[in-house]
Amino acid sequence: MPSLFRFLVVVGLLGGAAYAGVAALGNYVQPQPREITVNISPDKFVKNR
């Protein structure tokens, strides 16, 4: 039983660290806006009948 408790504590700590890392990235990192242009060929608009 102690090994199960230890395993659950370790998994909980790792999950908490991962959650904190994602939360920190979401709150403190600002993305750089940039313009994106994608060319689509005209044959993508033609329906095959």
N, C-alpha and C positions, 0 to 999 in steps of 0.2 A: 504493500500500500504506500509506503513512503516514496518508492520510485515513481509511482503514478502521480503522486502529488508534486514531486520534483519536476517531472515531465510537464505537467500542466502549468506549473509556475514558469518554466523556461519558455514554453510556447506562448504563454500570456505576455511575458516580457518582450519576446521577439515581435509579437503582433503589435504590442503597444509602441515599440520603437519604430516599426514600419508605419504605423498610423501617424505617429508624431512627425516622421520624415515627410510623409505625403502632405500633412497639414502645413508644415513649415514651407515646403515648396509651393503649395497653393497660395499661401499668404504673403510670402516675402520675395518670390521671384516674379519679376514683371517681364512678359514676353515682348520682344521687339516687333512692332507691326511692320509688315512689308507687303508690297503689292505682288500678287501672283497672277500670271496670265497663262491660260491653258488653251492650246489650239485643238479644236475638234474638227475632224475631217467631215465634209458635207455628206459622205455616204453613210454616216452614222444616223442621219435624219431620214434617210429613204427607207420606207417600209418594204420588206420583201413580200411579194404576193405570188 
